[in-house]
Amino acid sequence: MTIDTSSPQPVDPANGASPLRDSARRTLEVEQQAIAALADRLDSQFDRACELMLACQGRVVVTGMGKSGHIAGKIAATLASTGTPAFFVHPGEASHGDLGMITPGDVVLALSNSGETGEVTAILPLLKRLGTPLISMTGRPDSTLARHADAHLDAGVAREACPLDLAPTASTTAALALGDALAVALLEARGFTAEDFARSHPGGSLGKRLLLRVADLMHQGARLPSVPLGSPLRDALLEISRQGLGFTCVVDKQNHLIGVYTDGDLRRTLDQHNDLSQLTVDDVMTRPGKRIAPDLLAAEAVRVMEDNLITALAVVDDEGHPVGALHMHDLLRSGVI
């Protein structure tokens, strides 16, 4: 037999024809259809599965073999990071001692496309003896695993994206999507918040965006730029230059924030006034100026800056007193953006 080792035919730039892209599109279309079909099959069994997980006093133990095992591991990780304590147990290892990890207070979520995977069905008798609730996710509602489950999730697909209809492709994508649907339904049922999510993601930029608050990053005390109402414009410019944050707060005698004067205001002042020597900061400041509370997430400060095309914010307390100043550079250095 002769094997063709020649290079693939070049793509015609005129029409963009590409057998590789055509194959990729067919794969994505098959998997898209597989996911779309799941929505029509959601029924009371999905509700029952969620109820079992919400009532779980222990942890959700997710298991699966082969490709289903990889999906099971990801589902366990997603559940654990969204408020449902969960971990993955390899079914093969479970029959050799790891089954001791499972307690009567747990709930088991078992994945098997056929519903007949030997390593998974082998643990059924022990689960029954323990009284541990079982949720199955299979492609066959009449399978052994589905019939012995307390709740069954139908993740069946019409066909795999593999042209041989053999390699797990659409079926694993469907199972992954159904696992995400479970996690999000449980997240919403628990009232899980961004702060809750941050507690399980303290590292990296994600944790920083969710954990850091304005008060953690703001300049305060002697580093807070501020001038009183009625100050000569020269004093405001000197304060901006001294603090290097691109603006200064303008406060009244009770230390309430009345407005701000920024680098942008200076450019407008130069356009509109020929003589700056007689101006006070009151004449040219922005009232009342953008501001933010110190207990808000730093990510919220990013949104305010981006929405208003500014690079700095005054931080004020509940009584309107400036307590800090926040610059975009502070957010960049902290990893929030």
C-alpha positions as CSV (number, residue, x, y, z in Angstrom):
1,M,0.0,0.0,0.0
2,T,1.3,3.4,-0.9
3,I,1.0,6.2,1.6
4,D,0.7,9.7,0.4
5,T,3.2,11.9,2.4
6,S,2.8,15.0,0.2
7,S,1.9,18.3,1.7
8,P,-1.8,19.3,1.8
9,Q,-3.0,21.3,-1.2
10,P,-2.7,25.0,-0.6
11,V,-5.8,27.0,0.3
12,D,-7.3,29.0,-2.5
13,P,-7.1,32.6,-1.2
14,A,-9.8,33.7,-3.6
15,N,-12.6,31.7,-2.1
16,G,-11.1,30.7,1.3
17,A,-11.8,27.0,0.7
18,S,-10.2,24.8,3.4
19,P,-11.0,21.1,4.1
20,L,-9.6,21.6,7.6
21,R,-12.0,24.5,8.4
22,D,-14.9,22.6,6.8
23,S,-14.2,19.7,9.1
24,A,-13.9,22.0,12.1
25,R,-17.3,23.6,11.2
26,R,-19.0,20.3,11.0
27,T,-17.6,19.3,14.4
28,L,-18.8,22.5,16.0
29,E,-22.3,22.2,14.4
30,V,-22.7,18.7,15.7
31,E,-21.7,19.7,19.2
32,Q,-23.9,22.8,19.1
33,Q,-26.8,20.6,18.2
34,A,-26.0,18.2,21.0
35,I,-26.0,20.9,23.6
36,A,-29.2,22.5,22.2
37,A,-31.0,19.2,22.5
38,L,-30.3,19.0,26.2
39,A,-32.5,22.0,27.0
40,D,-35.6,20.2,25.6
41,R,-34.9,17.1,27.7
42,L,-34.6,18.9,31.1
43,D,-37.4,17.6,33.3
44,S,-38.2,16.9,37.0
45,Q,-35.1,14.6,37.1
46,F,-32.9,17.6,36.9
47,D,-34.9,19.2,39.7
48,R,-34.4,16.1,41.8
49,A,-30.7,16.0,41.1
50,C,-30.4,19.6,42.3
51,E,-32.5,18.9,45.4
52,L,-30.3,16.0,46.4
53,M,-27.2,18.2,46.0
54,L,-28.7,21.1,47.9
55,A,-29.7,18.8,50.8
56,C,-26.3,17.1,50.8
57,Q,-24.7,17.2,54.3
58,G,-21.3,16.0,53.0
59,R,-19.8,16.5,49.6
60,V,-20.7,15.7,46.0
61,V,-18.5,12.9,44.8
62,V,-18.1,12.9,41.1
63,T,-16.8,9.8,39.2
64,G,-16.4,8.6,35.7
65,M,-14.0,6.5,33.6
66,G,-11.9,7.5,30.6
67,K,-13.1,10.6,28.8
68,S,-16.1,10.7,31.1
69,G,-13.6,10.8,34.0
70,H,-11.9,13.9,32.6
71,I,-15.3,15.6,32.3
72,A,-16.2,14.4,35.8
73,G,-13.1,16.0,37.2
74,K,-13.9,19.3,35.6
75,I,-17.5,19.2,36.9
76,A,-16.2,18.5,40.4
77,A,-13.9,21.5,40.2
78,T,-16.7,23.8,38.9
79,L,-19.1,22.6,41.7
80,A,-16.4,23.2,44.3
81,S,-15.6,26.7,43.1
82,T,-19.3,27.7,43.0
83,G,-20.5,26.8,46.5
84,T,-21.1,23.0,46.3
85,P,-18.3,21.1,48.0
86,A,-17.2,18.4,45.6
87,F,-14.3,16.2,44.6
88,F,-13.5,13.6,42.0
89,V,-12.9,9.9,42.7
90,H,-11.5,7.6,40.1
91,P,-13.9,4.6,39.8
92,G,-11.1,2.1,39.2
93,E,-9.3,3.3,42.4
94,A,-12.6,3.3,44.3
95,S,-12.8,-0.5,44.0
96,H,-9.3,-0.7,45.5
97,G,-9.7,1.3,48.7
98,D,-10.7,4.9,47.6
99,L,-14.4,4.0,48.1
100,G,-13.7,4.7,51.8
101,M,-13.8,8.4,50.8
102,I,-17.5,8.2,50.3
103,T,-19.8,8.5,53.3
104,P,-23.6,8.2,53.8
105,G,-23.9,12.0,54.0
106,D,-22.4,12.4,50.5
107,V,-24.1,12.4,47.1
108,V,-22.5,10.6,44.2
109,L,-22.7,11.9,40.6
110,A,-21.6,9.2,38.2
111,L,-20.9,9.8,34.5
112,S,-21.0,7.1,31.9
113,N,-22.1,7.6,28.3
114,S,-23.2,4.0,27.9
115,G,-24.4,3.6,31.5
116,E,-22.7,0.2,31.6
117,T,-19.1,1.1,32.4
118,G,-17.9,-1.8,34.6
119,E,-15.7,0.3,36.9
120,V,-18.7,2.6,37.6
121,T,-21.4,0.0,38.0
122,A,-19.1,-2.0,40.3
123,I,-19.6,0.5,43.1
124,L,-23.4,0.5,42.9
125,P,-23.9,-2.2,45.6
126,L,-21.8,-0.3,48.2
127,L,-23.6,2.9,47.5
128,K,-26.9,1.1,48.1
129,R,-25.6,-0.3,51.4
130,L,-24.4,3.1,52.5
131,G,-27.6,4.7,51.5
132,T,-25.7,7.3,49.6
133,P,-27.9,9.1,47.0
134,L,-26.8,8.5,43.4
135,I,-27.2,10.8,40.5
136,S,-26.3,9.3,37.1
137,M,-25.5,11.2,33.9
138,T,-25.6,8.9,30.9
139,G,-26.6,8.7,27.2
140,R,-29.0,5.8,27.8
141,P,-31.9,6.3,30.2
142,D,-32.5,2.5,30.2
143,S,-29.0,1.6,31.2
144,T,-27.9,-0.1,34.5
145,L,-26.5,3.1,35.9
146,A,-29.6,5.1,35.0
147,R,-32.1,2.5,36.4
148,H,-30.4,2.3,39.8
149,A,-30.0,6.1,40.3
150,D,-32.1,8.3,42.5
151,A,-32.0,10.9,39.7
152,H,-31.0,10.4,36.1
153,L,-29.7,13.2,33.8
154,D,-30.0,12.3,30.1
155,A,-26.9,13.5,28.3
156,G,-27.5,11.4,25.2
157,V,-26.5,12.7,21.7
158,A,-27.7,11.7,18.3
159,R,-24.2,11.2,17.0
160,E,-20.6,11.9,17.8
161,A,-18.8,14.7,16.0
162,C,-16.2,12.0,15.0
163,P,-16.9,10.9,11.4
164,L,-16.5,7.3,12.6
165,D,-19.1,8.0,15.3
166,L,-16.7,6.4,17.8
167,A,-14.5,9.0,19.6
168,P,-16.2,10.7,22.5
169,T,-16.7,14.2,21.2
170,A,-20.3,15.5,21.2
171,S,-21.2,13.2,24.1
172,T,-18.4,14.6,26.3
173,T,-19.3,18.2,25.3
174,A,-22.9,17.5,26.2
175,A,-22.0,16.1,29.6
176,L,-19.7,19.0,30.3
177,A,-22.5,21.5,29.4
178,L,-25.0,19.6,31.6
179,G,-22.5,19.7,34.5
180,D,-22.2,23.5,34.1
181,A,-26.0,23.7,34.1
182,L,-26.1,21.9,37.4
183,A,-23.4,24.1,38.9
184,V,-25.1,27.3,37.9
185,A,-28.5,26.2,39.0
186,L,-27.1,25.3,42.4
187,L,-25.1,28.6,42.5
188,E,-28.3,30.6,42.0
189,A,-30.3,28.5,44.4
190,R,-27.7,29.1,47.1
191,G,-27.6,32.8,46.5
192,F,-23.9,32.5,45.8
193,T,-22.2,35.9,45.5
194,A,-19.1,37.3,43.8
195,E,-17.5,37.5,47.3
196,D,-18.2,33.8,47.9
197,F,-16.6,33.0,44.6
198,A,-13.6,35.1,45.5
199,R,-13.0,33.1,48.7
200,S,-12.2,30.0,46.6
201,H,-10.2,32.0,44.1
202,P,-7.8,34.1,46.2
203,G,-4.8,33.7,43.8
204,G,-4.1,35.5,40.5
205,S,-5.9,38.4,38.9
206,L,-9.4,36.7,39.3
207,G,-9.1,36.8,43.1
208,K,-7.7,40.3,43.1
209,R,-10.6,41.5,41.0
210,L,-13.1,40.0,43.4
211,L,-11.3,40.5,46.8
212,L,-9.6,43.8,46.6
213,R,-11.7,46.8,47.7
214,V,-11.1,50.5,47.0
215,A,-9.9,51.0,50.5
216,D,-7.1,48.5,50.0
217,L,-5.6,50.5,47.1
218,M,-6.5,54.2,47.7
219,H,-4.0,56.9,48.7
220,Q,-4.9,58.5,52.0
221,G,-3.7,60.8,54.7
222,A,-0.8,63.0,53.5
223,R,-1.1,61.3,50.0
224,L,-4.7,62.6,49.5
225,P,-4.6,65.6,47.2
226,S,-6.9,68.3,48.5
227,V,-7.3,72.1,48.5
228,P,-10.0,74.3,50.1
229,L,-12.7,76.2,48.2
230,G,-11.5,79.6,47.2
231,S,-7.9,78.5,46.6
232,P,-6.0,80.3,43.9
233,L,-5.8,78.0,40.8
234,R,-2.0,78.0,41.3
235,D,-2.4,76.2,44.6
236,A,-4.5,73.5,43.0
237,L,-2.0,73.0,40.2
238,L,0.8,72.7,42.8
239,E,-1.2,70.1,44.7
240,I,-1.8,68.1,41.6
241,S,1.9,68.2,40.7
242,R,3.0,67.4,44.3
243,Q,0.7,64.3,44.6
244,G,1.1,63.1,41.1
245,L,-2.4,61.6,40.8
246,G,-3.7,63.9,38.0
247,F,-6.3,65.6,40.1
248,T,-7.1,67.3,43.5
249,C,-10.2,67.3,45.6
250,V,-11.8,70.6,46.4
251,V,-13.4,70.8,49.9
252,D,-15.4,73.2,51.9
253,K,-14.8,74.2,55.5
254,Q,-16.6,71.1,56.8
255,N,-14.3,69.0,54.6
256,H,-17.1,67.9,52.3
257,L,-16.1,67.2,48.7
258,I,-17.5,70.0,46.5
259,G,-15.7,69.2,43.3
260,V,-12.5,68.1,41.7
261,Y,-9.9,69.7,39.5
262,T,-8.1,67.5,37.0
263,D,-5.5,67.5,34.3
264,G,-8.4,67.5,31.8
265,D,-9.9,70.5,33.5
266,L,-6.5,72.3,33.1
267,R,-6.6,71.8,29.4
268,R,-10.1,73.2,29.2
269,T,-9.0,76.1,31.4
270,L,-6.2,77.0,29.0
271,D,-8.5,76.9,26.1
272,Q,-11.1,79.2,27.7
273,H,-9.0,81.7,29.7
274,N,-6.1,83.8,28.6
275,D,-5.2,85.0,32.2
276,L,-5.0,82.3,34.8
277,S,-3.5,84.5,37.6
278,Q,-6.9,85.8,38.8
279,L,-8.8,82.4,38.7
280,T,-9.7,80.4,41.8
281,V,-10.2,76.7,41.7
282,D,-13.9,77.3,42.2
283,D,-14.1,79.0,38.8
284,V,-12.9,76.1,36.8
285,M,-13.4,72.9,38.8
286,T,-15.8,70.0,37.9
287,R,-18.8,69.8,40.2
288,P,-19.5,67.5,42.0
289,G,-16.8,65.2,40.4
290,K,-16.9,61.4,40.1
291,R,-16.5,59.6,43.4
292,I,-16.7,56.2,44.9
293,A,-17.1,54.6,48.3
294,P,-14.1,52.9,50.0
295,D,-15.9,49.6,50.7
296,L,-16.8,48.9,47.0
297,L,-14.8,46.4,45.0
298,A,-11.8,47.8,43.2
299,A,-13.3,46.2,40.0
300,E,-16.2,48.6,40.4
301,A,-13.8,51.5,40.3
302,V,-12.4,50.2,37.0
303,R,-16.0,50.3,35.6
304,V,-16.6,53.8,36.8
305,M,-13.3,55.0,35.3
306,E,-13.9,53.3,32.0
307,D,-17.5,54.5,31.7
308,N,-16.5,58.1,32.3
309,L,-13.2,58.0,30.5
310,I,-11.2,59.2,33.5
311,T,-8.1,57.9,35.2
312,A,-8.7,58.8,38.9
313,L,-11.4,58.9,41.5
314,A,-12.1,60.7,44.8
315,V,-13.0,58.2,47.5
316,V,-15.6,59.6,49.9
317,D,-17.3,58.3,53.1
318,D,-21.0,58.2,53.8
319,E,-21.0,61.9,54.9
320,G,-19.3,63.1,51.7
321,H,-15.8,63.6,53.2
322,P,-12.9,62.6,51.0
323,V,-10.9,59.8,52.6
324,G,-8.8,58.7,49.7
325,A,-7.8,59.0,46.1
326,L,-7.6,56.1,43.5
327,H,-5.7,56.2,40.3
328,M,-5.8,53.8,37.3
329,H,-2.1,53.0,37.9
330,D,-3.0,51.6,41.3
331,L,-5.4,49.2,39.7
332,L,-2.9,48.2,37.1
333,R,-0.2,47.6,39.7
334,S,-2.5,45.5,41.9
335,G,-3.5,43.2,39.0
336,V,-7.2,44.2,39.2
337,I,-6.9,45.0,35.4
